[in-house]
Amino acid sequence: MAHTADIEHLLSQFEKRHESFAARTWTEADRRISDIYGYKIKNRSDGEPAHALFGGATLVVDDVRFTAHRSSCAYEGVLSGNENHYGTGLLIEGVTDIEDPHFGSLRPQNEHEARVYHMTPGTKVSADSTNISAFGVFIPAEIVERKARVYYDDAVATKIQFKPFFDTRSSKGSGFHHLLVHLLAVLSNQSTSFLHPMMNGALSDLIASTMLSSLDNTLSAAKAKTAFAPVPRNVKRAEDYMMAHADQPITLEILAQQVGCSGRALQSAFKAFRDKTPLSALREIRLDKARLDLIAQSDTITGVAYRWGFSNPGRFAQLYKDRFGELPSETLGMN
């Protein structure tokens, strides 16, 4: 898992590469925060400090809003307008309190507790800490709900409610946490690549799918579509582990040890429920992550291949073309 200092460095790089802002008065802060987040805020302390009250950067890709947020004051605010997003992210320093209409106060109790919440008009936010820094990800609720209809029997008549906290060390939570860190790393490295039309739908789909598969929600126990049987726990745990550790050496034996079954049993379960082997699934995960890196131009083709476990660049190119219909060089050359 990435260390706080590493994530803070990535956040700083994100601010340098994208549209940044600094608000030094409460009037300016209210305008900026309202434009970016939809919150109307007010001062919880006296006077106008000499330094910036709020700062950061923002980027919208594929209808998903990514933000670097910094504040150095006590404040409170309420969400207004027509906001309807799911919010999550990486709280790097300090603590903010989200007042959720359903769950009440959402205040992390330790550094390993992360949160996901439904941002609707009336949602409240407040902070007592004088120094807060965070990476935020805000995805339209309609995208998550549309993806949910693919996974579950009934159309989503009511809003999906995610369990408000997840442990970043757990098998489920770590996969989503690693995705957030990876997205921050990629977005900190390159901006315009993600604006390419070829990315339309891909990034939001990845985030929504990972949220639904990794984070507990009110539909988690729903019956899957009748064409499919419920996925065994060992398959899901293996997929979560591969997603979180795709840049590390993984063998069938390691996977079996992680999920607590024999390699043969894991092979059989993947064949029955995914129609592929565990290592084929791992290869697909690594290719998907490599594609993100190539779109972001974060490294050379060879460097990206090695990062995601492909020691033979020629073989990597062929596997990549088989999955995406184009060579790595074509993806890299489109930016």
RACOR-V167225 format. One record per helix or strand. SS is the DSSP state (H for helix, E for strand). FROM is the first residue (numbers start at 1). TO is the last residue. If there is no record, write none. Layout:
<<SS	FROM	TO> <SS	FROM	TO>>
This chain:
<<H	4	17> <E	19	23> <H	26	37> <E	39	43> <E	54	61> <E	64	71> <E	75	79> <E	84	93> <E	96	100> <E	104	106> <E	113	115> <E	117	120> <E	124	127> <E	132	140> <H	141	151> <E	152	152> <E	162	162> <E	165	167> <H	171	189> <H	192	195> <H	197	199> <H	202	214> <E	217	217> <E	224	224> <H	233	244> <H	252	259> <H	263	274> <H	278	295> <H	301	307> <H	313	324> <H	328	333>>
